Amino acid sequence: MNLVDALRRWPGEGFAAALKAALERLPVHELPLGGGGGLTVADNPVTVSLLEAEATAAAIVAKVGVFYEEILAGCACGDEPQTAAAYREIRVTIDRAGGAAHFETLPESAP
């Protein structure tokens, strides 16, 4: 994952929008969401909020909140599985040398 567009916009107002847009375009399986308690992450769009960001000499480090859906095991009406809203916080580290992004799931959190 490369977030060079967001990196170019640091530290301006456009950083949050560029980061949010890039993360929301990703296929959900590329984000480290991992369903809690054995639940599976639904393949639906996510919503991302920038919570905080700071710069080091080597990287931009952002904390984002991700709202997504999990599939409830054993719940289905007809052919459609039942889903429930979920939330996870992720640390996104963007390398200043080229925009390469690394993700880290933060401890369980509630919105």
C-alpha angles and dihedrals in degrees: 000000000000122000098182092138092057090044091054090053094053123146095011131095091264094065096084093047093047093048093046093049094048094049094045090053092056120101105258092241090064092065118078096240101131112184113258120240094012094307120144123234111244117236092241130121117279131219117224129200124189107230100177141337137192137175130234126183090265105032152009109243117201132180112211134183116222122201112199142145131259126204113240110228115239095010117113136141108203108317097334119094118222116248134197131202115257137182133205135173119223133188112224116197114194115196110230092212095066113347098259109160129216124190131210125183112229123216117286113293138177126222 
